[in-house]
Amino acid sequence: MDRRTDDDVLDAVGPRLRALRRDRGITLAALAATTGVSESTLSRLESGRRRATLELLLPLARTYDVPLDDLVGAPHTGDPRIHLKPMRRFGMTFVPLSRRPGGIHAFKMIIPARPEPLEPTPQTHEGFEWLYVLSGHLRLVLGERDLTLPPGEAAEFDTSLPHWLGSADGGVVELLILFGPQGVRSHVRAGPHRSSHGGSRR
């Protein structure tokens, strides 16, 4: 059982932040420019002369791409279960599988069954997306391409291209999605595949 007090946990934050910064090879000046926190404040935080607050730790967690718990060395609860909270958007269910504040985000996406097919409404936004079909048949409209992906198929694309996801046959579709901000790409690529709509995927 972890018997550390809150003061013990907070006192250890400074040395942990200094070790993490040095391990990443980042200077205080560069960290200040990235986080928007002044160099003097960061220095006091690392030396223990400034108390860690959520306002200071959040930009650091985003910059280092680590959970807040890792920054403060919070004691483990002993419960390995992850309590996922599904979200409903655009008539579909998204289950977040990652909790880090930055970098690539992972989701399980569920497209419900529909008696009548939907008319595609392609959208664009910044980022890059990789997806893998777990079950069902996914209809992927990407630019001028209209593709059908069966279970086990994957696709990767720049989300600045007009795109739309739906069910190809009206049935339920389940897929995994990795989404990264602009410039972040996954390293898994699908091989050439000829879809039933006559398009090809690269």
Salt bridges, closest charged atoms under 4 A:
ASP2 OD2 - ARG4 NH2 3.03
ASP7 OD1 - ARG51 NH2 2.79
ASP11 OD1 - ARG51 NH1 3.28
GLU46 OE1 - ARG18 NE 3.96
GLU46 OE2 - ARG21 NE 2.68
ASP79 OD2 - ARG81 NH2 2.83
ASP146 OD2 - ARG139 NH2 2.64
GLU153 OE1 - HIS193 ND1 3.47
GLU153 OE1 - ARG201 NH2 2.44
GLU156 OE1 - ARG185 NH2 3.84
GLU156 OE1 - ARG189 NE 3.90
ASP169 OD2 - HIS137 ND1 3.71
GLU174 OE1 - LYS108 NZ 3.16
